Amino acid sequence: MKFIINRDQLLAPLQQIVSVIEKRQTMAILSNVLLHVANGQLTMIGSDTEIQIVSKLNLELASDAGEITVPARKFLDICRLLPTSAEIKFELHEDKVKLVSGRSRFSLSTLPAEHYPEFNESEFEYQFLLNAGKFKKGLDKTLFCMANQDVRYYLNGLLLHISNSRLKLVASDGHRLSIFEDDIGQPTGHEARIILPRKAVQELSRLLDDADAELNIQFSNNHIRIYYKDVVFSSKLIDAKFPDFSKVFNQSFMTPLLIQKQLLRDALTRVAILSNEKYKGVTFDMSNDLLKLSTHNPEHDEAEEELIIDYQGQALSISFNSQYMLDAVSNLDSELAVITIASNASSCFIEEPEDPLFKFIVMPMRM
């Protein structure tokens, strides 16, 4: 096995693959990247058994076919620290890989390619095309609401709901919920709901760096596979049913409150400094075009700030986790934020004033 490749061509795909590989592995070979050379093409594969990334690169110079696995992070560090545009000569000698670039020489230990575990995927029943920029925007507007290691394991992921030509992404940790909804661009003929695991969502958000690219998304009840440029991303799915959140919309609401997004964000950030470090609670007092934000903590520190707002509804006092509110407000693209509270004060909607693609729902807390 032998090939020559430019360091710049190799580096980005190798970084994508290494990000999937866990630092601590139960199987030593899963710390390696699988390299396969055939027909003038280098295929690199990295996996943690739950997620797999396959990257294919064309080799411009002559190569000898073969396959082997090498330590992923060491291989990446070598490539990363070589000069820009450096040429890397890769050659397999028995159970060692020799890397030569300029005056640099490296020898890496290997493990046989036939021991690399196969990523078994089921038959894909559904398929549709989607703009990468649209999908990434949806992921970024929702992923921060995913739970982390919740016993309700279906919350440790993100709901992908396809309804013919409509795409809906939903994430919730039980205290807040984010929804992104947009048009796919063409009818898919599908009606399906699947849950992507937390790590897969985060890796996809990192991977999709070209907003103009087109994704080919295939999925079944157990797996999803996404073709993106020269990369194939695969992941297992969470086998569960996402809770029905539609009831939160079927209730009466108070008069919406309009406020400058930046004003609210800055005031919340200042007031939250003196909130309880564990609960981060901030009280919102609304009355006659005035919003008062206040908080206190066990050390008897207090903070208070008043903001002029556009509000004609009834006076109300309600408390929220300041970080949840900041996350929601920060993800709005418009200058104005619209805050609407349910009549029974059970939930608070944060969205944009015109044609919102996404909504954030935050549950109140007791102070």
Secondary structure, 3 states (H helix, E strand, C coil): CEEEEEHHHHHHHHHHHHHHCCCCCCCHHHHEEEEEEECCEEEEEEECCCEEEEEEEECCCCCECEEEEEEHHHHHHHHHHCCCCCEEEEEEECCEEEEEECCEEEEEECECHHHCCCCCCCCCCEEEEEEHHHHHHHHHHHHHHCCCCCCCHHHCEEEEEEECCEEEEEEECCCEEEEEEEECCCCCCCEEEEEEEHHHHHHHHHHCCCCCCEEEEEECCCEEEEEECCEEEEEECCCCCCCCCHHHCCCCECCCEEEEHHHHHHHHHHHHCCCCCCCCEEEEEEECCEEEEEEECCCCCEEEEEEECECCCCCEEEEEEHHHHHHHHHCCCCCEEEEEEECCCCCEEEECCCCCCEEEEECCECC
